[in-house]
Amino acid sequence: MALSDHTTVLDWPFARTPAGDPPPVLAQLRTAPPCVVRIPEGTAESRLAWLVTRYADVRQALADPRLSADERLPGAPVRIQVPPGGNPSSFLRLDDPEHARLRGMIQTEFTARRVKKLRAPVQRLVDELLDGFAELPQPADLHAAFSRTLPTLVIARLLGVPDEDSPFFIEKTRVTISQEDPAVSQAAFVEMSEYLAKLALRKLEAPGDDLISRLAVNHHATGALTLDELVGIARLVLVAGHETTTNQIALNILALLRDDTLRAQVAADDGALIPKFIEESMRYWSISQDAMVRLAVEDLELGGVQVSKGDAVVISVPAGNHDETVFRCPHRIDPHRDTGGHLQWGYGPHYCQGAPLARLEMELSLRSLLRRFPSLRLAADPRTVFRRDTVFHGVTHLPVTW
């Protein structure tokens, strides 16, 4: 049955619960083949799409080359709007071989060996931020002072962006991905892009030991990379490195603050369970909630439905990560479970390159917090701290006492 022939059409995206859990309707939808949803205005008028919710189907959709991520294609669904006629938001929204070419230019920046060298500097930054946090009057906003600031400074320094410009990027990133007002979001996108272009040209004349300098000197100066492509790479690293890690660190902390038993488990034995808890927390929260969209460039079968060339497909990572056939009692955070196959970082050719760095930041931040603030407590109803306006799940603030 074609998309347009379906009489039952749901409005997407769905709202999470007041407790921040994935939308309950996803569990119901997993019992049937992919359903039809209506994409919000701004992507395309009255645009319909298949919604994929089962774990196996999500994995297939993320890796299947017949489903294109290239938002420049005619009819492609676009979740985060950029200015009309503008370049794609990043190579994340391209297909191979173009995607692989651009991705390869930063591959060495996020290897395990390179990230290992960042452990000491990141730990120093964690300690500095927590020193400042400890001096604040209580209750204090841990998100503003720590979980939002740490990833911003780490990624800014990796890119070669001055620390003093970090507040600018925090705000422009928030506005760009909120998509509350497409015109305002697009203006923020342009401002961020213009800044990065000017910075790249300065780095070309006076390079430093940073990612933008290496892209400018090794690739742009040789003609292998256009300025627009360089800006797209830098923008992706900046937004992904800040937005996802920021929210995940905050949600990791929130999960422990609202459950004393879980916190005791994770803190026991000098935090031996912290790495497994972090993976499970990523599975549970599944912060990349509404960002995965694709366009079918060939006919294919997906989850028992016939997807036709030209159909849009929405891929629900939260639904896949809460599939009961893969993760028993998915609504519980179980730090002992094997979550090696969770989908928070994606799957297939677009798997997140920055995962090793994000894991490092999450581990060091949690270990240091548990050690330095053993009596840390939430100072607000946890239902009041969540963001409700973005394609990434997260918090607006995290008031605590200690």
C-alpha positions in Angstrom: 0.0 0.0 0.0 1.4 3.4 -1.0 2.0 6.1 1.6 -0.9 8.3 0.3 -3.3 5.3 0.5 -3.2 5.1 4.3 -6.1 6.5 6.1 -4.5 6.4 9.6 -1.8 9.0 9.8 -0.1 10.1 13.0 1.4 13.6 13.6 5.2 13.3 14.2 7.2 14.0 16.3 5.6 12.5 19.5 5.9 14.0 22.9 8.0 12.3 25.6 6.4 11.6 29.0 6.7 14.2 31.8 9.5 12.0 33.3 11.5 12.3 30.1 10.9 8.8 28.9 10.4 8.0 25.1 6.8 8.5 23.9 4.6 5.6 25.1 3.1 5.3 21.6 6.3 3.9 20.3 5.9 0.7 22.2 2.4 0.2 20.6 3.8 0.9 17.2 6.5 -1.7 17.5 3.9 -4.4 17.5 3.0 -3.7 13.9 4.9 -2.9 10.7 6.1 0.7 10.0 3.2 3.2 10.2 2.6 6.5 8.4 3.3 9.8 10.0 2.9 13.4 8.9 6.2 15.4 8.9 5.9 18.9 10.4 5.3 21.9 8.2 8.6 23.4 7.3 10.0 20.2 5.8 7.3 19.9 3.2 3.6 20.7 3.1 1.5 17.7 4.0 4.5 15.4 3.6 4.0 11.8 4.7 6.7 9.4 5.8 7.1 5.8 7.0 8.0 5.6 10.7 10.5 2.8 11.7 10.3 1.7 15.3 11.6 -1.9 15.7 15.3 -2.4 16.6 16.1 -4.6 13.6 14.3 -2.2 11.2 16.1 0.8 12.6 19.5 -0.9 12.1 18.5 -1.8 8.5 17.3 1.8 7.8 20.4 3.4 9.2 22.8 1.2 7.1 20.8 0.6 3.9 22.3 2.5 0.9 18.8 2.6 -0.7 17.8 5.1 1.9 19.6 8.3 1.3 20.7 10.9 3.9 21.4 13.5 1.2 19.0 16.4 2.0 19.9 18.1 -1.3 17.9 15.5 -3.3 14.5 16.6 -4.6 11.8 15.6 -2.1 14.3 14.8 0.7 12.9 15.2 4.2 14.8 17.8 6.2 14.4 17.8 10.0 16.8 20.8 10.8 16.1 23.6 8.3 19.0 25.5 6.8 18.6 28.6 4.6 17.1 28.0 1.1 19.8 27.2 -1.4 22.4 26.8 1.4 24.8 24.0 1.6 23.8 20.9 3.6 24.2 21.2 7.3 27.1 18.7 7.3 28.5 15.6 5.6 26.2 13.7 8.0 23.5 14.6 5.5 25.4 13.3 2.5 25.9 9.8 1.0 29.0 8.0 0.0 31.4 8.7 -1.8 31.0 12.3 -0.9 30.2 11.5 2.7 33.2 9.2 3.0 35.6 11.7 1.4 34.7 14.5 3.9 34.4 12.1 6.9 37.9 10.8 6.2 39.4 14.2 6.6 38.8 14.1 10.3 39.0 10.4 10.9 42.4 10.6 12.7 41.1 13.3 15.1 38.9 10.9 17.0 40.9 7.7 17.1 41.3 5.9 20.5 45.0 6.9 20.5 44.3 10.6 19.9 41.5 10.7 22.4 43.7 9.0 25.0 46.1 11.9 24.8 43.2 14.2 25.7 42.4 12.4 29.0 44.7 14.6 31.1 43.7 18.0 29.6 40.0 17.0 29.9 40.5 16.0 33.5 42.1 19.3 34.3 39.2 21.1 32.8 36.7 19.0 34.8 38.6 19.8 38.0 38.7 23.5 37.2 35.0 23.6 36.5 34.1 21.7 39.6 36.4 23.9 41.7 34.3 26.9 40.5 31.0 25.1 41.0 31.9 24.2 44.6 32.1 28.0 45.4 28.6 28.8 44.1 25.7 29.5 46.5 23.3 26.6 46.9 21.2 25.5 45.2 23.3 25.9 42.0 22.6 25.0 38.4 25.0 22.1 37.6 24.0 22.2 34.0 25.0 25.9 33.5 28.2 25.6 35.5 29.4 22.2 34.4 27.5 19.8 32.1 26.9 22.5 29.5 30.2 24.2 29.8 32.6 21.2 29.8 31.7 19.8 26.3 31.6 23.3 24.9 35.1 24.1 26.0 36.5 20.7 25.0 35.2 20.9 21.5 36.0 24.6 21.1 39.6 23.9 22.0 39.7 20.9 19.8 38.5 23.1 16.9 40.7 26.1 17.8 37.8 28.4 18.8 38.7 30.9 21.5 37.1 30.1 24.9 35.5 33.5 25.1 33.4 32.7 22.0 31.9 29.6 23.6 28.7 31.4 24.8 28.0 32.5 21.3 28.1 28.9 20.1 26.0 27.6 22.9 23.2 30.0 22.0 23.5 29.6 18.2 23.5 25.9 18.5 20.4 25.9 20.7 18.5 28.2 18.4 19.6 26.3 15.2 18.4 22.9 16.4 15.3 24.1 18.3 13.4 24.7 15.0 10.7 26.6 17.0 10.9 29.4 14.4 12.5 28.2 11.1 13.5 31.8 10.2 15.2 32.4 13.5 16.9 29.0 13.4 18.2 29.7 9.9 19.6 33.1 10.9 21.5 31.4 13.8 22.8 28.8 11.3 24.1 31.6 9.0 25.8 33.5 11.9 27.6 30.4 13.1 28.7 29.5 9.6 30.0 33.0 8.9 32.0 33.0 12.1 33.6 29.6 11.2 34.4 30.7 7.7 36.3 33.8 9.0 38.0 31.8 11.6 39.2 29.2 9.0 40.7 31.9 6.9 42.5 33.3 9.9 43.9 29.9 10.7 45.1 29.5 7.1 47.3 32.6 7.6 48.3 31.7 11.2 47.7 28.0 11.9 47.7 26.4 15.3 47.5 22.9 16.7 43.8 22.5 16.2 41.3 20.8 13.8 40.3 23.9 11.8 44.0 24.7 11.2 44.7 21.2 10.0 41.6 21.3 7.7 42.6 24.7 6.4 46.3 24.0 5.7 46.2 20.3 4.8 43.0 20.2 2.7 41.6 23.7 1.9 44.9 25.2 0.8 45.5 22.2 -1.4 42.2 22.5 -3.2 40.9 19.2 -1.7 38.3 21.0 0.4 36.2 24.0 -0.4 35.6 26.7 2.3 31.9 25.7 2.5 32.9 22.1 3.1 35.4 23.1 5.7 32.8 25.1 7.5 30.3 22.2 7.3 32.8 19.9 8.9 33.6 22.4 11.7 29.9 23.1 12.3 29.1 19.4 12.6 31.9 18.8 15.0 30.9 21.8 17.0 27.2 21.1 17.2 27.5 17.4 17.6 30.4 17.6 20.1 28.6 20.2 22.2 24.9 19.4 21.9 24.8 15.6 22.3 27.5 15.4 25.0 26.1 18.3 27.0 22.7 16.7 27.2 24.0 13.2 27.8 26.2 14.3 30.7 23.3 16.1 32.3 21.0 13.1 31.9 23.5 10.7 33.2 23.7 12.8 36.4 19.9 13.2 36.6 19.4 9.4 36.3 21.6 8.9 39.4 20.1 11.9 41.4 16.5 10.6 41.0 17.4 7.0 42.0 19.4 6.4 45.2 19.7 2.7 44.6 21.1 3.1 41.1 23.5 5.8 42.4 24.8 3.4 45.1 25.4 0.7 42.5 27.2 2.9 40.1 29.3 4.6 42.9 30.3 1.3 44.5 33.8 -0.2 44.0 35.3 3.1 43.0 32.9 3.5 40.1 33.7 0.1 38.4 30.2 0.2 36.8 30.5 3.7 35.4 31.4 2.7 31.8 28.5 0.2 31.6 26.2 2.7 33.2 27.1 5.4 30.7 26.2 3.0 27.8 23.0 2.0 29.4 22.1 5.6 30.1 22.6 6.5 26.5 20.3 3.6 25.5 17.7 4.6 28.0 17.6 8.3 27.2 18.2 8.0 23.5 18.6 11.7 23.1 18.8 11.7 19.3 15.0 11.5 19.2 13.7 13.2 16.1 16.7 13.9 13.8 17.0 10.7 11.7 15.2 11.1 8.3 15.9 9.4 5.0 14.7 9.4 1.4 14.2 6.1 -0.5 16.2 6.2 -3.8 15.1 2.7 -4.7 12.2 0.5 -3.9 12.8 -1.7 -0.9 11.1 -3.8 1.8 11.4 -2.4 5.3 9.8 -4.0 8.3 7.2 -5.8 6.2 6.1 -2.8 4.2 7.0 -1.9 0.6 8.8 1.4 0.6 8.7 3.1 -2.9 11.4 5.2 -4.5 10.7 8.8 -3.4 9.1 7.9 0.0 10.4 9.6 3.1 11.4 7.5 6.1 11.7 8.6 9.7 14.0 6.4 11.9 13.2 6.4 15.6 16.3 5.7 17.6 14.4 5.8 21.0 12.0 3.2 19.7 14.8 0.9 18.6 16.7 1.3 21.8 13.5 0.4 23.8 12.6 -2.6 21.8 11.6 -5.3 24.3 12.7 -8.1 22.1 16.3 -6.9 22.4 16.5 -5.1 25.8 14.5 -6.7 28.5 12.5 -4.2 30.6 13.8 -1.3 28.5 12.1 1.2 30.7 14.6 0.5 33.5 18.2 1.6 33.7 20.1 -1.5 34.4 23.9 -0.9 34.5 24.6 -4.6 34.4 22.9 -5.3 31.1 24.8 -5.7 27.8 24.1 -2.6 25.8 26.8 -3.0 23.3 24.3 -2.9 20.4 22.5 0.3 21.4 21.8 2.8 18.6 22.5 6.1 20.2 25.7 6.6 18.1 23.9 5.5 15.0 24.8 2.5 12.9 26.5 1.8 9.6 28.4 4.4 7.5 27.1 7.4 9.6 28.2 6.0 13.0 29.3 8.9 15.1 33.0 9.6 14.9 33.1 11.6 18.1 31.9 8.7 20.3 35.3 8.0 21.9 35.7 11.6 22.9 32.1 11.8 24.3 32.7 8.7 26.3 35.8 10.1 27.8 34.1 13.3 28.8 31.1 11.4 30.3 33.4 9.1 32.3 35.7 11.7 33.7 32.8 14.0 34.6 30.8 11.3 36.4 33.8 9.9 38.3 34.8 13.3 39.5 31.3 14.3 40.5 30.7 11.2 42.5 34.0 11.5 44.3 33.9 15.3 45.0 30.2 15.6 45.8 29.0 12.4 47.5 26.0 14.2 49.0 24.8 15.8 45.7 21.1 16.1 45.6 18.5 17.4 43.1 16.9 20.6 44.2 13.9 20.5 41.8 11.1 18.2 40.6 12.9 16.2 37.9 9.9 16.6 35.6 10.5 20.3 35.4 14.0 20.2 34.0 13.5 18.7 30.5 13.8 20.5 27.2 10.6 20.2 25.1 11.6 22.2 22.0 14.4 20.3 20.2 15.3 17.4 18.1 17.7 16.3 20.8 16.4 15.4 24.2 18.0 17.1 27.2 17.6 19.5 30.1 17.3 23.3 30.5 18.7 23.4 34.0 19.8 21.0 36.8 19.5 22.7 40.2 21.4 20.8 42.9 22.6 21.0 46.5 25.4 19.2 48.3 
